[in-house]
């Protein structure tokens, strides 16, 4: 049994992402013990979530991934005809159970007739699915692989957003200190007649509004943490330690070969692979024509999506560089204010305001670095198979 890390329990979805959880319900991975070294298992089973182990945690402990893996076993070794036969068998079972009522005077005649007709419609639908089936074990496997890859990416992005929330919360606390100082100053000014009671009321109202923001922000942060815990295998109310996040270097970004990455993205794309496999499995001329169009459009959409995400990455890099420059300027202003405050040339309020400005610039740099990491992960995820293959994606 896992030490510290627990799986969610309820609401398992066929191809959907996160599920609800029952606190305290622990589950074991279905991977054999020999698939990893004891050291690797120990690292996964401690109560720390390291950024570089997210993919392994989701593979071993995510409820949706585990459930899909169990479901996939039903498809192992099955080709298109085998999958189609499953639809036909289900249709036949429905047909065998159909009983049309023969006595119109029976009080349940209408209900029984409706049930029989509904089963007839469902059986016909299953038979049509069998005739038009384009899935086999390989296409189903690709669908499950795409779900897992999306879960890994979304969990990384959630963890980045969580760290950004913590930065924002810390800055809000700095702002609260500033507003408290402003409130105290206005109260003192009102006491000597240099400020009105309306000024005092406005200062107090600003402080109270910020306190409400603090409560809302803490709730949003906790929700993000719960989502991360559920995805990585803990219960929603767990309290694991989150390890540090990596930094993206400018050299990594400038080394990108966009055209090469577009080619890789097309080659790796899950949706495109699924469509290509379904085309190979299709027997209907109309279906093959539709899939041919889908494949062609998918390649164009993937190329466009990669280009767009690359531009977003460059914009995130520029924003990070600008934030660093602004921090350097602010550091000079802070140093000057420090001297003025120590010599009595700057008031406590002025010093507190500049302290907040400096904290804000520091936070902006760290936030921009996280935004850059998010853009990097999004771009890399697209290159590695998750680029939008449809215009509506």
N, C-alpha and C positions, 0 to 999 in steps of 0.2 A: 504494500500500500504506500502511496506517496506520503512523504513527510512534509507537511505544510501545504502542499499544493493539492487542491481538490477540484473535481470536475463539476460542472453544472449538470442539472438533471432533467428539467422539464422542457417541453416544447421543441422536440427535435424536428428539424426540417429536412426535407429531401435534398434540396440544393440551396438552402438559405444559410445565412451566416450565423449570428449569435442566437443562443437560446436562453430561456429563463433558467434559474438555478434554484436548487433546494440547498440551503446552507448546511454544511456539515456532511453532505453526501460525497464520499470519496470514491473514485473509480481508478482502476489500473489501466495502463496502456495495453493494447493487444500485441505490441511488438515483443518478440522473444528477448529474453535477457541477454543473449549473446550478440544481439544486434548492436550493442554499444558496450564500451568498456565500463567497469565499475565506477571509474572516475567521471565518465560522461553522465552516467545515470545519477550519481551523487550531485553533480552540478545542476542537472535538471530538477532534481527532487528537493533542493534546498528551498529556503523561503526568500530567494532573491531572483528578481527578473532582470537578467542582463539583456541588453539590446540584441547582441549577436546570437542569443539562444531563442529568440521569439519563434523563428521558423520551426525549430525542433520541438519547442513546447506545444505549439499548435498541432504539429504532426502527431505527437504522442498523446496529448491530453485534451485537445479541443473536442467538445461533444459532437459537433456537426461533422467534423472530419472522421471521428471514430464511427459515427453512425453511417456515414457514406461508405466507409471502408467495409463495414458489415454488409451493407446493401449491395455493394459491388460484387461480393462473392457469388451472388445469384447470377451474375452475368459472365463470370469467368469461363472462358472457352466457348462462349456462345457467339454465333454469327448472326447476320441479319435475319435469316429464316428462323433461327431458334427464338430470337426475341419476338418475331412476328407470331410464332406459334403460341407464345405465352398469351398474347392478346386474343388469339382464336380460342384457346382453351378457356379463357375467362368468359368470352362471348358464349361459348357452348354451355358453360355452367349456368349462365344466366338464362339461356333459352330452355335448358332442361328444367329450370325452376318455374317457368312461366305457366300459369294456370288461368285461362280465361273463364270467367263465370258463365254459367249456362241458364241461370234463372233470373230474368229481369225483375221479378217481383221480390227478390231477396233484398233486404234492407242494406246489405253491404255490397250490392251489385256494382254500384258506381265506384266505390273505393277499390274493389278488386279489379275492375276493368282498368281503372287508372294505373294501378300498380303493374298490371300485366303490360300495358302499353308503354309505361316508363321503362320496364326491363327490356322490352323489345327494342326501344330506341337506344338504350345503353348497349345492348348486344350488337346492334348495327354499327354503332359508333366504334366499338372495339374491333369489329371486323374491318372497318375502314382504316383504323389505325394499323391493323396488321397488313393490309394491302399497301399502305403508304409508308410503312416503317422504313426508316433509313438508319436506325441505330443498331449498334452491336456492342460487344464488350469494349472495343477500343474507343468508340465515340463516348460511351458512358464514362470510361476511365478518364478521358480528357475533360469531361464536364466536371468530374469530381476534383481533378487536379486544378482546374481553374478556380473552383470554390476555395480550395486550400490556399492557393496563391493570393487570392483576393483577401482572405482572412489574415494572412501574414502581413500584407501591405496595409490593410486598414488598421491592424493592431499597432504597427509601427507608427502610422500617422496619428493614431489616438494617443500613443505615448508621447509623441512630440507635442501634440496639442495640450496634453496634461502638463508637461513641463512649461509650456507657454502660459497656461493658466496659473501655475505657481508663481511665475515671474510677475504676472499681472496682479495677483493677490498681494504679493510683497510690496509692489509699488503702491497699491491702494492703501496699504498700511502706512506707508510713508506719507501719502497724501492726507491720511487721517491725522497723523501727527501735526502736519502743517495746518490743517483746518482747526485743530484743537488750539494751536498757538494763536491763530488768527482770531478765534472766538474769545480767548483770554484777553488779547490785546483790545478788541472792540469793547469788551466788558469794562476794561480799565478806562478806556477812552470815554465811555458813556458815564462812568463815575465822576469824571472831571468836566463833563459837558462838551467834549469834543466829538462825540458820536451820539446818534439818536437810538432810541429803543428799537426802531425799525432796523437799524444796522445790526444791533445785537440779535434780533429775531432772524434776520437773513443769515447771519453767520451760524447761528444754531441750526437753522433749517438745512444749510449746506452740509453740516456735520451729520445730522440725522439721515439725510438722503444717502450720504456716503456709507453710513452704517448699514442701511438697507441693501446697498450694492454689495457690501462685503458678504452679507448673508446669502444673497443670490449667487454670487461668484463661488462661494464655498460649496454650495449645493451642486452647481455645474461641475466643479472640479471633482467632487465625490462621485458623480454620475459617470464621468469619464474613467475614473479609477475602477469603478465596478465593471464597466465594459471591458477594460483591459484585463482585469482579473478573470472574468468569465471566458474570454477568448483564449487566454493562456493556461487555463486549467484550474484556477483557484475558485473557491466559492465567491459569490458577489460581495460578501462582507469580510473577506480576508484582508490582511494588512501586510502584503509582501513588501520587501525593500526593492525599489527600482534603481538599477545601476545607471551609471552615467551614459549619456548619449554621445555618439561619435561626431566629429566635425568634418565638414566637407572642405577640401582645399581648393583654392582657385586653380591650381595646376590640374586637378582632376577634371574640372569643368572645361578649361581651355583645351584639354587634350581630346575632347569629344570629336569624333568624326561623324557628323550628322548623317551623311548619306550611307555610311557603313552601318550606323545604328538603325536607320530606316529599313535596310535590307535584313538586319537581324530581327527587328521587330516583326516584319512580315513572316519570316521563317519560324519565329517562336510563338506567334499569336495563337492562343488557345481557341478562340472563336473561329478563326480561319481554318485551323486544323480540323475542328469538328465539322465545319461545312464541307471541307474536302473529303473527309471520311464518309460523311453522309452522301456526298455525290457518288462516291465509289459504291456505296450500298444501294443507291436508288435504281429502280427499274422502270419507273414511270417517266415518259418523255417530258411531261409538264414539270415534274419535280426536278428533273435534271436541268431543265432550262432555268427554273427559278434559282437553283443552287449555283448554276454557272454565273448568273447575274449577281447573286449574293457574294460569291467569291471575288469577282471583279471589283465590285463596289467596296468590299472589305479591304482589299489591298490599297485602294485610294484613300479610304477613311483612316487606315492605320498610318499611312504616310503623313496625312494631314495632322493626325493626333500627335504623332511624335514631334513634328515640326512645332506645333503649338506648345507642347510641354517643354521643348528645348528653349523656346523664347521665354517661357515663364521662368525657367531655370536661370537664364541670363539676367532677367529682370530682378530675380531674388538676389543674385550675386551683386548687382549694382546697388540695390537697396541696402545690402549688408555693408558694402564699401562706404556708402554715404553715411550710414549710421556710425561707422568707425570714425570718419572724419568729423562728424558733429560732436562725437564724444571727446575728441582731442581739443576742439575749440572750447567745449564746456569745462574741461579739466583746467584750462587756463583761467577761465572766469571763476571757477571754484577756488583756485589757489589765491586769486586776488581778493575774493570775498573773505577768505579765511584770515588773510592778513588784516583786512579792514575790521573784521569782527574782533580780532585779538587786540587791536589798538583802540577799539571803541568807536570807530568810524562807521560801523554797520550795526544795526539793531539785531536783536534776537530773531525778530520776524524776518528780516532780510536774510539773515544767515540760514534760517530754517527753509526759506523759499529757495535759496540757492542749493541747499542740501537736497531738497526734493528734485530740483532741476537736474542735478548730477545723477541722482538715483534713476531718474527717468531716462537719461541718456544711456546709462549703463544697461538698464533694462531693455532699451530699444536695440542695443547691439546684440544682446543675448537672444532677444526675440527674433531679430533678423537672421541670426545664425541658425536658429531652429526652423524658421521659415525656409531658409536655404536648404537645410537638411530635408525638409518635407518635399520641396520641389525636386531635389535630387532623387529621393526614394520614389517619388511619383514617376519621374522620367525613367529611372532604371526599371521600375515595375512594368512600364509600358514596353520598354525594349525587350524585356524578358518574357513577354507574352500577354500582357494585360492592356495593351493599347486598345482604344475604342474601335471596334471593327464596324460599327454601324453609326450612322450620322446622329441617331437619337441617344446614343450611349453617353 
